Structure formats: structure tokens, C-alpha cells
């Protein structure tokens, strides 16, 4: 089974939150409400440094994915 790079997540316990799950390394969940990120990997120091460098790119990609998905619902 091929899993998409991004998935949208919803949880009724967090009605204000908009979750996007990044399924590739490093796997993480971002709450677009406040851009809070939860990393689902044990990153070594090198990986963590690389992740932090790429953080803005990941947030931008997640936001773009969300906007694209919402646009398909609006059409």
C-alpha cells in the first residue's frame, strides 16, 4: 500500500485544531492552528539539526497540502 506524504487528521476532542500528518521521515504531526509540531521519531543530533533547518519548509508544505485539500471540498 502506498501512503501519501501528508494526511489530514481530525479529532473531536480538539475541535479548534487542524492536524496534518507527515508520513515520511521524519514523521510528525503539525497542528495548523498554532504550527505546533510533534515529532514521532527518535532523532539523533544530526537528524534533529536537519529537521530544524527544514522546519519552515515542512510547515509550508503542510499548509499548502491543507489549502489544496480544503479547496477540493469547496468545489
C-alpha positions as CSV (number, residue, x, y, z in Angstrom):
1,X,0.0,0.0,0.0
2,X,1.3,3.4,-0.9
3,X,0.8,6.0,1.8
4,X,0.5,9.7,0.8
5,X,3.2,12.1,2.1
6,X,0.6,14.1,4.0
7,X,-2.7,13.1,5.7
8,X,-5.3,15.3,7.3
9,X,-6.3,14.4,10.8
10,X,-9.4,15.3,12.8
11,X,-10.2,14.7,16.5
12,X,-13.4,15.8,18.2
13,X,-11.5,16.3,21.5
14,X,-9.6,19.2,19.8
15,X,-12.3,21.0,17.7
16,X,-10.2,24.1,17.0
17,X,-7.2,22.1,15.8
18,X,-6.4,21.2,12.2
19,X,-3.9,18.3,12.1
20,X,-1.7,17.4,9.2
21,X,0.4,14.2,9.5
22,X,3.7,14.0,7.6
23,X,4.2,10.2,6.9
24,X,7.8,10.3,5.6
25,X,11.0,10.7,7.6
26,X,10.9,12.5,9.9
27,X,7.3,11.6,10.7
28,X,5.5,14.3,12.6
29,X,2.1,15.8,13.3
30,X,1.5,19.6,12.9
31,X,-1.4,21.4,14.3
32,X,-2.0,24.2,11.9
33,X,-4.0,26.2,14.5
34,X,-0.7,27.2,16.1
35,X,2.0,25.4,14.0
36,X,2.9,23.2,17.0
37,X,4.8,20.1,15.8
38,X,5.0,16.7,17.5
39,X,7.8,14.6,16.1
40,X,7.1,10.9,16.0
41,X,10.8,9.8,15.6
42,X,13.7,9.4,17.9
43,X,16.0,11.8,16.1
44,X,19.8,11.8,16.7
45,X,21.5,15.2,17.0
46,X,22.3,15.3,13.2
47,X,18.7,14.4,12.3
48,X,17.3,17.0,14.7
49,X,19.6,19.7,13.3
50,X,18.5,18.9,9.8
51,X,14.8,18.8,10.8
52,X,15.1,22.2,12.4
53,X,16.7,23.6,9.3
54,X,13.8,22.1,7.2
55,X,11.1,23.2,9.7
56,X,9.9,26.2,7.7
57,X,9.7,24.1,4.5
58,X,7.7,21.4,6.3
59,X,5.2,23.9,7.7
60,X,4.8,25.5,4.3
61,X,4.3,22.1,2.6
62,X,1.7,21.1,5.3
63,X,-0.2,24.4,4.9
64,X,-0.2,24.1,1.1
65,X,-1.5,20.5,1.4
66,X,-4.2,21.6,3.7
67,X,-5.2,24.5,1.5
68,X,-5.3,22.2,-1.6
69,X,-7.4,19.6,0.2
70,X,-9.9,22.2,1.5
71,X,-10.2,23.7,-2.0
72,X,-11.4,20.3,-3.3
73,X,-14.2,20.3,-0.7
74,X,-15.2,23.8,-1.6
75,X,-15.6,23.0,-5.3
